[in-house]
Amino acid sequence: MKQIILGTAGHIDHGKTALIKALTGIDTDRLKEEKLRGITIELGFASIDLPSGQHLGIVDVPGHEKFIKNMVAGATGIDILAMVIAADEGVMPQTREHMEICTLLEIKQGLVVLTKTDLVDEEWLELVIEEVNEFTRGTFLEGKPVMPVSSVTGQGIPEFIKVLDELSAMTPSRSVKSLFRLPVDRVFSMKGFGTVITGTLISGHVKTGDTIMIYPSGITSKVRGIQVHNQSVSIAEAGMRTAINFQGLEKASVQRGEVVSSPGALKPSYMLDVSIHFLKSNKKPVKNRTLIRFHTGTSEILGHVVLLDKDEIIPGETTVAQIRLDSPVAVVRDDKFVIRSYSPVRTIGGGQILNPLPQKHKRFKKSISEGLKALVSQPPEEIIAYHVDNSGYKGISFSDLKIMTNMPEKQLDNVIQKLLSIKTVTLADRENKIYIHKNCFENLNNKISLFLENYHRTNPLKAGMPKEELKSKLPSAGLKLFNLMIDMMIKNKEVVSEGETVRLSSHTVSLGGDQAEVKEKILTTYLKSGLSPPYFKDLSKTLDIDAKKAKDVLMLLVKEGLIIKTKEELYFHVEVVTDLKKRLVDFLLTHEEITTPQFKKMTGTTRKYLIPLIEYFDSKNVTIRIGDIRRLRKR
């Protein structure tokens, strides 16, 4: 069976609470102060079984202007609105403000209930009905039933119930597959039960034994028991007025306005990108950075409206903006909100959340304002592509996309798979399910190519650029993304990776005229010096060669195998080392072992050359050291 919530709205003392009592027998004014003052202050709750068998949860909201924040909290989760207007007074200021709030919250279904008809005659009633028709023109209640009733005599109540049944049949079911969320509207303690939280379950479902998290505080607990309309149940679904009892949760740790959901399912944020409508009834424009009271779910938070493409909004205008809050809030895309002026307090506008996890935007940046305006009506593929593109090198996780799209997990996964198949997005981190947009890859590809091109131009004799150096030039790209990009460029034959270096595929080392001359000088010097070559730092001075140019040529000769490096600054000509290796191997084949003095005699050189040479042969697996002698390493 569908879960449906009926909510009241209307001016103070227009008979909302009396109507619910006549309908259900339940007095929703439970507080002592409410009894003494004769007005509703806090939200009240009741329920009724309609003739069709449909169960209807009911939320009674306060009508006094001082308690509008409680009214907004109660309007969250309403499926059908009963706009209550007293027949003896007609449309009043709070009638109009409540209508504006319910319109901003995009309640679609409802009716008007004319109460206190026992206090007026037929002629007056007809005049009030005309006023109501004029009042509802152009609103979601235009053309909806207008039900005259008397909570005192009971007149019209049966007809009212019948219309509620008809409206309930037309009200669509909420999805239980979506994200579980319950905005908290009441917290109290019960002896023997502990802390109890109540609220309207606006999406998803919750079961006894589930682990939950309170947002934005991050406190976790376990569901101990669930009640729906005073009946214990094992599961509660979207649309139900729900009371949940938690294990080991202190009453003081939970506040009205917080949201109960699954651990890790939501992310609190101090900023929200929104589409905002400024009410036509406002007398003057709202300027950029105006201090406002921001209402969403059951919360009220102070914040500022940051206008992205203008300095003020005029009455009746709709635009995009960023709300910057004093305290974090946990919401999802398409959540509705209401804003009220700071002082004097009055409803001035509202709208829908476009991005619940935005970055801080610069004003008057056309791409940002146009991108957000497009988000209002774009299909899922475009919305996801927009968010992935905006995430840049950092990428965006699947869990964040769930919040930013408010899509069921399976649907979101299907859309992402489609975007992956057409290569609009790429899975950059399989473990954490992080996605990168193709624009980001193209940008990174271009940057890497440019860095390598510049490096090759500056270092023509170096085979490639060290990967660590290249990565350091791209600090905003994580290591996983960097490696993925290099792998893709290798696959596309754009670059070649050799050990710890990477180069453009088109890059080849070639010596210029003066470099060829340097090459010959170096080779000749090392060949002539035999087993007693100069240290390289001395060589460049002796030959009067630029040190950097000489080092680049030397490294090329090492890479080509014409020069052998034994240790820093000490190099030998390959022919010299090859000849020594042959003599060493012949000696070991005859004598089986060689001592350091014997090797010294063989080389005819000093200890500063002798030790690096014998250690070089060790490192190349020609010899093996055993104590003070060397033997030929067995192949």
C-alpha positions as CSV (number, residue, x, y, z in Angstrom):
1,M,0.0,0.0,0.0
2,K,1.1,3.6,-0.8
3,Q,2.4,5.7,2.1
4,I,0.8,9.2,2.0
5,I,1.1,12.2,4.2
6,L,-1.6,14.9,4.4
7,G,-0.4,18.2,5.7
8,T,-2.4,21.3,6.9
9,A,-1.5,24.9,6.2
10,G,-3.3,28.2,6.9
11,H,-3.6,31.3,9.1
12,I,-3.6,31.1,12.9
13,D,-7.0,30.2,14.5
14,H,-8.5,29.0,11.2
15,G,-9.3,25.6,12.7
16,K,-6.6,23.3,11.4
17,T,-6.2,21.4,14.7
18,A,-10.0,21.2,15.3
19,L,-10.4,19.9,11.7
20,I,-7.9,17.0,12.4
21,K,-9.7,16.2,15.6
22,A,-13.0,16.1,13.8
23,L,-11.5,13.9,11.2
24,T,-9.5,11.4,13.4
25,G,-10.5,12.0,17.0
26,I,-6.9,13.0,17.8
27,D,-6.0,16.3,19.4
28,T,-2.6,17.1,17.9
29,D,-1.9,20.0,20.4
30,R,0.0,18.0,23.0
31,L,2.0,20.7,24.8
32,K,0.8,22.4,28.0
33,E,1.6,25.9,26.5
34,E,-0.5,25.0,23.4
35,K,-3.5,24.1,25.6
36,L,-3.1,27.3,27.7
37,R,-2.7,29.7,24.7
38,G,-5.1,27.9,22.4
39,I,-2.7,27.9,19.5
40,T,-0.5,25.3,17.8
41,I,3.2,25.9,18.4
42,E,4.9,22.6,17.5
43,L,4.1,20.1,14.8
44,G,1.3,17.7,15.6
45,F,0.6,14.3,14.2
46,A,-2.4,12.0,13.6
47,S,-3.5,9.4,11.1
48,I,-6.7,8.0,9.6
49,D,-7.8,4.9,7.5
50,L,-9.8,6.1,4.5
51,P,-12.8,4.1,3.2
52,S,-10.7,2.5,0.5
53,G,-8.4,1.1,3.2
54,Q,-5.6,3.7,2.3
55,H,-3.8,4.8,5.5
56,L,-3.2,8.5,5.7
57,G,-0.6,10.1,8.0
58,I,-1.4,13.7,9.0
59,V,0.9,16.5,10.0
60,D,-0.6,19.6,11.6
61,V,1.4,22.8,11.3
62,P,1.3,26.0,13.4
63,G,-0.4,29.0,11.7
64,H,1.2,31.8,13.7
65,E,3.8,33.9,11.8
66,K,6.3,33.4,14.7
67,F,6.3,29.6,14.1
68,I,6.7,29.6,10.3
69,K,10.0,27.7,10.8
70,N,8.0,24.9,12.4
71,M,5.5,25.1,9.6
72,V,8.3,24.7,7.0
73,A,9.7,21.7,8.9
74,G,6.2,20.1,8.8
75,A,5.7,20.8,5.1
76,T,8.7,18.6,4.3
77,G,7.4,15.3,3.0
78,I,3.8,16.4,2.5
79,D,2.0,14.6,-0.4
80,I,-1.4,16.3,-0.1
81,L,-2.0,19.8,1.2
82,A,-5.1,20.8,3.0
83,M,-5.1,24.6,2.8
84,V,-7.4,25.6,5.7
85,I,-9.3,28.9,5.5
86,A,-11.9,30.0,8.0
87,A,-15.2,30.9,6.4
88,D,-15.8,33.8,8.8
89,E,-12.4,35.4,8.0
90,G,-11.4,34.4,4.5
91,V,-7.8,34.6,3.1
92,M,-5.4,36.1,5.6
93,P,-1.7,37.0,5.6
94,Q,-0.5,33.6,6.8
95,T,-2.8,31.9,4.3
96,R,-0.8,33.7,1.6
97,E,2.6,33.0,3.1
98,H,1.8,29.3,3.7
99,M,0.6,29.1,0.0
100,E,3.9,30.6,-1.1
101,I,5.9,28.2,1.0
102,C,4.0,25.1,-0.3
103,T,4.4,26.3,-3.9
104,L,8.2,26.8,-3.4
105,L,8.4,23.3,-1.9
106,E,6.6,22.1,-5.1
107,I,3.7,20.3,-3.4
108,K,1.6,19.1,-6.3
109,Q,-1.6,17.7,-4.8
110,G,-4.2,19.4,-2.5
111,L,-7.5,21.0,-1.8
112,V,-8.9,23.9,0.1
113,V,-11.0,23.3,3.3
114,L,-13.3,26.1,4.4
115,T,-13.8,25.6,8.1
116,K,-16.2,27.3,10.6
117,T,-19.0,27.2,8.1
118,D,-21.4,27.0,11.1
119,L,-20.6,30.6,11.8
120,V,-21.6,32.1,8.4
121,D,-24.7,32.0,6.2
122,E,-24.9,30.7,2.7
123,E,-24.5,34.1,1.0
124,W,-21.3,34.8,3.0
125,L,-20.0,31.4,2.2
126,E,-20.5,32.0,-1.5
127,L,-18.5,35.2,-1.3
128,V,-15.7,33.4,0.5
129,I,-15.6,30.7,-2.1
130,E,-15.3,33.3,-4.8
131,E,-12.4,34.9,-2.8
132,V,-10.7,31.4,-2.5
133,N,-11.0,30.8,-6.3
134,E,-9.4,34.1,-6.9
135,F,-6.7,33.3,-4.4
136,T,-5.8,29.9,-5.9
137,R,-5.8,31.2,-9.5
138,G,-2.4,30.4,-11.0
139,T,-1.3,28.2,-8.1
140,F,-1.2,24.4,-7.8
141,L,-4.6,24.5,-6.0
142,E,-6.3,26.2,-9.0
143,G,-9.3,24.0,-9.9
144,K,-8.9,21.7,-6.9
145,P,-11.8,20.9,-4.6
146,V,-13.0,23.5,-2.1
147,M,-14.7,21.7,0.8
148,P,-16.9,23.6,3.3
149,V,-16.9,21.9,6.7
150,S,-17.7,22.4,10.3
151,S,-15.6,20.7,12.9
152,V,-18.3,21.6,15.5
153,T,-21.3,20.0,13.7
154,G,-19.5,17.5,11.6
155,Q,-21.1,19.0,8.4
156,G,-19.0,18.3,5.3
157,I,-16.5,15.9,7.1
158,P,-17.8,12.7,5.3
159,E,-17.5,14.6,1.9
160,F,-14.0,15.8,2.9
161,I,-13.0,12.2,3.7
162,K,-14.3,11.0,0.3
163,V,-12.3,13.7,-1.6
164,L,-9.2,12.7,0.4
165,D,-9.6,9.1,-0.7
166,E,-9.9,10.3,-4.4
167,L,-6.8,12.5,-4.1
168,S,-4.9,9.6,-2.4
169,A,-5.6,7.3,-5.3
170,M,-4.1,9.9,-7.7
171,T,-1.0,10.4,-5.6
172,P,2.1,8.5,-6.9
173,S,4.1,6.2,-4.6
174,R,7.5,7.2,-3.4
175,S,10.5,5.1,-4.3
176,V,11.7,2.8,-1.6
177,K,14.8,2.0,-3.7
178,S,16.2,5.6,-3.4
179,L,18.5,6.8,-0.6
180,F,17.1,6.4,3.0
181,R,16.6,9.8,4.5
182,L,14.6,10.9,7.5
183,P,14.8,14.6,8.5
184,V,14.5,14.9,12.3
185,D,11.5,17.0,13.5
186,R,11.4,15.8,17.1
187,V,13.8,14.2,19.6
188,F,12.7,13.0,23.0
189,S,13.5,10.3,25.6
190,M,11.1,7.6,26.8
191,K,11.6,5.6,30.0
192,G,12.7,2.1,29.1
193,F,13.3,3.0,25.5
194,G,15.9,5.8,25.5
195,T,16.2,8.3,22.7
196,V,13.5,8.4,20.1
197,I,13.6,10.4,16.8
198,T,10.6,11.2,14.8
199,G,10.1,12.5,11.2
200,T,8.6,11.8,7.8
201,L,10.6,9.2,6.0
202,I,11.1,11.1,2.7
203,S,12.9,8.4,0.7
204,G,14.2,4.9,0.9
205,H,13.5,2.5,3.8
206,V,15.0,1.6,7.2
207,K,14.8,-1.8,9.1
208,T,15.3,-2.8,12.7
209,G,19.0,-3.6,13.3
210,D,20.2,-1.2,10.6
211,T,23.3,1.0,11.4
212,I,22.5,4.6,10.7
213,M,24.4,7.9,10.8
214,I,23.2,11.3,12.0
215,Y,24.1,14.2,9.6
216,P,25.9,16.5,9.7
217,S,27.3,15.4,13.1
218,G,28.4,12.0,11.9
219,I,27.3,10.2,15.0
220,T,26.4,6.5,14.3
221,S,23.9,4.2,16.1
222,K,21.8,1.1,15.5
223,V,18.0,1.0,15.1
224,R,16.6,-0.7,18.1
225,G,12.9,-0.3,17.3
226,I,10.5,1.4,14.8
227,Q,7.0,2.6,15.2
228,V,4.6,3.9,12.5
229,H,1.5,5.6,13.8
230,N,2.0,4.1,17.2
231,Q,2.4,0.5,15.8
232,S,5.7,-1.4,16.1
233,V,7.0,-2.5,12.8
234,S,10.2,-4.1,11.5
235,I,10.6,-1.8,8.5
236,A,9.5,1.7,7.6
237,E,9.3,3.0,4.0
238,A,9.2,6.4,2.2
239,G,6.1,8.4,3.0
240,M,5.6,7.0,6.6
241,R,5.5,9.1,9.7
242,T,8.2,7.2,11.6
243,A,9.5,7.1,15.2
244,I,12.9,5.3,15.6
245,N,14.4,4.2,18.9
246,F,18.2,4.0,18.9
247,Q,20.8,2.1,20.9
248,G,23.0,4.1,23.2
249,L,22.2,7.5,21.6
250,E,22.1,10.5,23.9
251,K,19.1,12.8,23.4
252,A,21.4,15.9,23.5
253,S,23.5,14.5,20.6
254,V,20.7,14.9,18.1
255,Q,18.9,18.1,17.1
256,R,15.9,18.9,15.0
257,G,17.0,19.7,11.5
258,E,19.6,16.9,11.3
259,V,19.0,14.0,8.9
260,V,19.1,10.3,9.6
261,S,20.6,8.2,6.8
262,S,23.0,5.3,6.1
263,P,26.7,5.7,7.0
264,G,28.6,7.5,4.3
265,A,25.5,8.1,2.2
266,L,25.4,11.9,2.6
267,K,28.1,14.6,2.8
268,P,27.6,17.8,4.8
269,S,28.4,21.0,2.9
270,Y,28.6,24.7,3.8
271,M,27.8,25.6,0.2
272,L,25.0,24.7,-2.2
273,D,24.4,25.6,-5.9
274,V,20.7,26.4,-6.3
275,S,18.0,27.5,-8.7
276,I,16.2,30.3,-6.8
277,H,12.9,32.0,-7.3
278,F,12.3,35.3,-5.7
279,L,8.7,35.8,-4.8
280,K,6.7,38.3,-6.8
281,S,5.1,39.5,-3.5
282,N,8.4,41.0,-2.4
283,K,8.5,44.8,-2.3
284,K,12.2,45.3,-3.2
285,P,15.1,43.4,-4.8
286,V,17.4,41.0,-3.0
287,K,21.0,42.1,-3.3
288,N,24.1,39.9,-3.5
289,R,25.3,38.5,-0.2
290,T,22.0,39.2,1.5
291,L,21.8,37.5,4.9
292,I,19.0,34.9,4.9
293,R,17.4,32.1,6.9
294,F,17.7,29.0,4.8
295,H,15.1,26.2,5.4
296,T,15.4,22.7,4.0
297,G,14.0,19.5,5.4
298,T,13.4,20.4,9.0
299,S,16.5,22.6,9.4
300,E,16.8,26.4,9.6
301,I,20.4,27.8,9.1
302,L,21.7,31.3,8.6
303,G,23.6,32.0,5.4
304,H,24.2,34.4,2.5
305,V,22.8,34.4,-1.1
306,V,25.7,34.8,-3.5
307,L,24.4,35.9,-6.9
308,L,26.6,34.5,-9.7
309,D,25.6,36.6,-12.7
310,K,24.0,39.8,-11.3
311,D,24.1,42.1,-8.3
312,E,20.4,41.8,-7.3
313,I,17.3,39.7,-8.0
314,I,14.0,41.5,-8.7
315,P,10.6,40.3,-7.5
316,G,9.3,37.4,-9.6
317,E,12.7,36.5,-11.0
318,T,14.3,33.1,-11.1
319,T,18.1,32.6,-11.4
320,V,21.0,30.5,-10.2
321,A,23.0,31.3,-7.1
322,Q,25.3,29.8,-4.5
323,I,24.1,29.6,-0.9
324,R,26.9,29.9,1.7
325,L,25.8,28.7,5.1
326,D,27.0,29.3,8.7
327,S,26.6,25.6,9.5
328,P,26.8,22.5,7.2
329,V,23.7,20.8,5.8
330,A,23.4,17.3,4.3
331,V,21.1,17.4,1.2
332,V,20.8,15.9,-2.3
333,R,20.0,17.2,-5.7
334,D,16.4,18.4,-6.3
335,D,15.8,18.9,-2.6
336,K,13.5,21.9,-2.1
337,F,14.3,24.9,0.1
338,V,12.7,28.1,1.3
339,I,14.5,31.3,2.2
340,R,13.3,33.9,4.6
341,S,14.6,37.4,5.3
342,Y,16.8,37.8,8.4
343,S,14.8,40.7,9.9
344,P,11.9,41.4,9.7
345,V,11.4,37.6,9.1
346,R,9.3,36.9,6.0
347,T,9.4,34.3,3.3
348,I,11.1,35.9,0.2
349,G,11.9,32.9,-2.0
350,G,13.0,29.3,-2.5
351,G,13.8,26.7,-5.1
352,Q,15.6,23.5,-5.8
353,I,19.2,22.4,-5.1
354,L,21.2,21.8,-8.2
355,N,24.5,20.7,-6.7
356,P,24.8,19.8,-3.0
357,L,28.6,19.5,-3.1
358,P,29.9,22.5,-5.1
359,Q,33.2,24.3,-5.2
360,K,33.3,28.0,-4.3
361,H,32.5,29.9,-7.4
362,K,33.8,33.2,-8.7
363,R,31.0,35.6,-9.7
364,F,30.3,36.7,-13.2
365,K,32.0,33.7,-14.7
366,K,29.7,32.9,-17.7
367,S,30.6,29.2,-17.9
368,I,29.5,28.6,-14.3
369,S,26.2,30.5,-14.4
370,E,25.3,28.9,-17.8
371,G,26.3,25.5,-16.6
372,L,24.1,25.7,-13.5
373,K,21.2,27.0,-15.5
374,A,21.5,24.0,-17.9
375,L,21.6,21.6,-14.9
376,V,17.9,22.5,-14.1
377,S,16.5,20.5,-17.0
378,Q,19.3,18.4,-18.4
379,P,19.0,14.6,-18.8
380,P,21.0,12.3,-16.4
381,E,23.8,11.8,-18.9
382,E,24.5,15.5,-19.2
383,I,24.2,16.1,-15.5
384,I,26.8,13.3,-14.7
385,A,29.1,14.5,-17.5
386,Y,28.9,18.1,-16.2
387,H,29.9,17.1,-12.6
388,V,32.7,14.8,-13.8
389,D,34.0,17.5,-16.1
390,N,33.9,20.1,-13.3
391,S,35.9,17.8,-11.0
392,G,39.0,18.2,-13.1
393,Y,42.1,16.1,-12.4
394,K,40.8,15.1,-8.9
395,G,37.9,13.2,-10.5
396,I,34.6,12.4,-8.8
397,S,33.5,9.3,-6.9
398,F,30.5,7.2,-7.5
399,S,29.3,7.9,-4.0
400,D,29.4,11.7,-4.6
401,L,27.6,11.3,-7.9
402,K,24.8,9.6,-6.0
403,I,24.3,12.7,-3.9
404,M,24.8,15.1,-6.8
405,T,22.3,13.3,-9.1
406,N,19.9,11.8,-6.5
407,M,19.6,8.8,-8.7
408,P,19.1,5.2,-7.5
409,E,22.3,3.3,-7.5
410,K,21.4,0.9,-10.3
411,Q,20.2,3.7,-12.6
412,L,23.3,5.8,-11.9
413,D,25.5,2.8,-12.7
414,N,23.7,2.2,-16.0
415,V,24.2,5.8,-17.1
416,I,27.9,5.8,-16.1
417,Q,28.4,2.6,-18.1
418,K,26.9,4.3,-21.1
419,L,29.3,7.2,-20.7
420,L,32.2,4.9,-20.3
421,S,31.3,3.0,-23.5
422,I,31.3,6.2,-25.6
423,K,34.5,7.4,-23.7
424,T,33.0,10.6,-22.3
425,V,34.3,9.5,-19.0
426,T,37.0,7.1,-17.9
427,L,37.4,5.1,-14.7
428,A,40.6,6.5,-13.2
429,D,40.6,4.6,-9.9
430,R,38.9,1.2,-9.9
431,E,39.3,0.7,-6.2
432,N,37.6,4.0,-5.2
433,K,35.3,4.2,-8.3
434,I,36.6,7.6,-9.3
435,Y,35.8,9.0,-12.8
436,I,37.6,11.5,-15.0
437,H,36.1,13.4,-18.0
438,K,37.6,13.1,-21.5
439,N,38.3,16.9,-21.5
440,C,40.5,16.4,-18.5
441,F,42.4,13.6,-20.2
442,E,42.8,15.7,-23.4
443,N,44.1,18.6,-21.3
444,L,46.5,16.4,-19.4
445,N,47.7,14.7,-22.6
446,N,48.4,18.1,-24.1
447,K,50.3,19.3,-21.0
448,I,52.5,16.1,-20.9
449,S,53.3,16.4,-24.6
450,L,54.2,20.1,-24.2
451,F,56.4,19.4,-21.1
452,L,58.2,16.6,-23.0
453,E,58.6,18.7,-26.1
454,N,60.2,21.5,-24.1
455,Y,62.4,19.1,-22.3
456,H,63.7,17.5,-25.5
457,R,64.4,20.9,-26.9
458,T,66.4,21.9,-23.8
459,N,68.1,18.5,-23.4
460,P,68.5,17.1,-27.0
461,L,71.1,14.6,-25.9
462,K,69.0,13.1,-23.1
463,A,67.0,10.0,-24.0
464,G,64.0,11.1,-22.0
465,M,62.6,13.0,-19.1
466,P,62.7,11.4,-15.7
467,K,59.1,10.4,-14.8
468,E,59.4,12.0,-11.3
469,E,60.4,15.3,-12.8
470,L,57.4,15.2,-15.2
471,K,55.0,14.2,-12.4
472,S,56.3,17.2,-10.3
473,K,55.1,19.5,-13.0
474,L,51.5,18.2,-12.7
475,P,50.9,18.6,-8.9
476,S,47.1,18.6,-9.3
477,A,47.1,15.2,-11.1
478,G,47.3,12.3,-8.6
479,L,49.8,9.4,-9.2
480,K,47.1,7.0,-10.3
481,L,45.8,9.5,-12.9
482,F,49.4,10.3,-14.1
483,N,50.3,6.6,-14.5
484,L,47.0,5.9,-16.3
485,M,47.7,8.8,-18.7
486,I,51.2,7.7,-19.5
487,D,49.9,4.1,-20.1
488,M,47.3,5.5,-22.5
489,M,49.9,7.6,-24.3
490,I,52.1,4.6,-24.6
491,K,49.2,2.5,-26.0
492,N,48.5,5.3,-28.5
493,K,52.2,5.3,-29.5
494,E,52.5,9.0,-28.4
495,V,55.3,8.4,-25.9
496,V,57.9,5.7,-25.1
497,S,58.7,4.7,-21.5
498,E,62.2,3.4,-20.9
499,G,63.0,2.6,-17.3
500,E,62.5,5.7,-15.2
501,T,62.3,8.0,-18.1
502,V,59.7,8.9,-20.7
503,R,60.0,10.5,-24.1
504,L,57.9,11.5,-27.1
505,S,57.9,8.7,-29.7
506,S,59.2,11.2,-32.3
507,H,62.2,12.1,-30.1
508,T,65.6,10.8,-31.2
509,V,69.0,11.8,-29.9
510,S,71.2,13.3,-32.6
511,L,74.4,15.3,-32.2
512,G,75.0,18.7,-33.7
513,G,78.3,19.6,-35.3
514,D,80.0,21.0,-32.1
515,Q,78.5,18.1,-30.1
516,A,80.1,15.5,-32.5
517,E,83.4,17.3,-31.9
518,V,82.9,17.0,-28.2
519,K,82.1,13.3,-28.5
520,E,85.3,12.6,-30.4
521,K,87.4,14.5,-27.8
522,I,85.9,12.6,-24.9
523,L,86.3,9.2,-26.6
524,T,89.9,9.9,-27.6
525,T,90.7,11.1,-24.1
526,Y,89.3,8.1,-22.3
527,L,90.8,5.6,-24.8
528,K,94.3,7.2,-24.4
529,S,94.1,7.4,-20.6
530,G,93.4,3.6,-20.4
531,L,92.9,2.4,-16.9
532,S,93.9,5.7,-15.3
533,P,91.4,8.2,-16.8
534,P,90.8,11.7,-15.4
535,Y,87.7,12.4,-13.3
536,F,85.0,13.9,-15.4
537,K,85.0,17.2,-13.5
538,D,88.6,17.7,-14.4
539,L,88.1,16.5,-18.0
540,S,85.7,19.3,-19.0
541,K,88.2,21.8,-17.7
542,T,91.1,20.2,-19.4
543,L,89.3,20.0,-22.8
544,D,87.8,23.5,-22.3
545,I,84.3,22.3,-22.9
546,D,81.0,23.6,-21.4
547,A,80.3,21.3,-18.4
548,K,76.6,20.8,-19.2
549,K,77.2,20.1,-22.9
550,A,80.0,17.7,-22.0
551,K,77.9,15.9,-19.4
552,D,75.0,15.5,-21.9
553,V,77.4,14.0,-24.5
554,L,79.0,11.8,-21.9
555,M,75.6,10.4,-20.8
556,L,74.7,9.7,-24.4
557,L,78.0,7.8,-24.8
558,V,77.2,5.8,-21.6
559,K,73.7,5.0,-23.0
560,E,75.3,3.9,-26.3
561,G,77.7,1.7,-24.4
562,L,80.9,3.4,-25.6
563,I,81.8,4.7,-22.2
564,I,81.5,2.6,-19.0
565,K,80.6,4.3,-15.7
566,T,82.0,2.6,-12.6
567,K,81.1,5.3,-10.0
568,E,80.2,9.0,-9.9
569,E,82.7,11.1,-11.9
570,L,84.7,8.0,-12.9
571,Y,84.4,6.6,-16.5
572,F,86.4,4.3,-18.8
573,H,86.4,3.7,-22.5
574,V,84.5,0.5,-23.3
575,E,87.5,-1.0,-25.2
576,V,89.8,-0.5,-22.2
577,V,87.3,-2.3,-19.9
578,T,86.6,-5.1,-22.4
579,D,90.4,-5.8,-22.7
580,L,90.7,-5.9,-18.9
581,K,87.7,-8.2,-18.6
582,K,89.3,-10.7,-21.1
583,R,92.6,-10.7,-19.2
584,L,90.8,-11.1,-15.8
585,V,88.7,-14.0,-17.0
586,D,91.7,-15.8,-18.6
587,F,93.6,-15.4,-15.3
588,L,90.7,-16.8,-13.2
589,L,90.2,-19.7,-15.6
590,T,93.9,-20.6,-15.0
591,H,94.3,-19.7,-11.3
592,E,90.7,-19.9,-10.1
593,E,91.0,-16.9,-7.8
594,I,92.6,-13.5,-7.7
595,T,93.7,-11.2,-4.8
596,T,93.5,-7.4,-4.8
597,P,97.4,-7.1,-5.1
598,Q,97.3,-9.5,-8.1
599,F,94.5,-7.4,-9.7
600,K,96.6,-4.3,-9.1
601,K,99.6,-5.9,-10.8
602,M,97.3,-6.9,-13.8
603,T,95.9,-3.3,-14.2
604,G,99.1,-1.4,-13.4
605,T,97.0,1.3,-11.8
606,T,96.4,2.9,-8.4
607,R,93.9,2.0,-5.7
608,K,91.5,4.8,-6.6
609,Y,90.9,3.1,-10.0
610,L,91.5,-0.5,-8.9
611,I,88.6,-0.8,-6.4
612,P,85.9,0.8,-8.6
613,L,87.0,-1.5,-11.5
614,I,86.9,-4.8,-9.5
615,E,83.6,-3.8,-7.9
616,Y,82.2,-3.0,-11.4
617,F,83.1,-6.6,-12.4
618,D,81.3,-7.8,-9.3
619,S,78.2,-5.8,-10.1
620,K,78.2,-7.3,-13.7
621,N,78.4,-10.8,-12.3
622,V,81.8,-11.5,-13.8
623,T,83.4,-12.1,-10.4
624,I,82.2,-12.9,-7.0
625,R,83.9,-11.7,-3.8
626,I,84.7,-14.4,-1.1
627,G,86.6,-12.8,1.8
628,D,89.7,-11.1,0.4
629,I,89.7,-12.9,-3.0
630,R,87.6,-13.0,-6.2
631,R,86.5,-16.0,-8.1
632,L,84.9,-16.3,-11.5
633,R,81.1,-16.3,-11.0
634,K,79.5,-19.5,-12.2
635,R,77.2,-19.1,-15.1
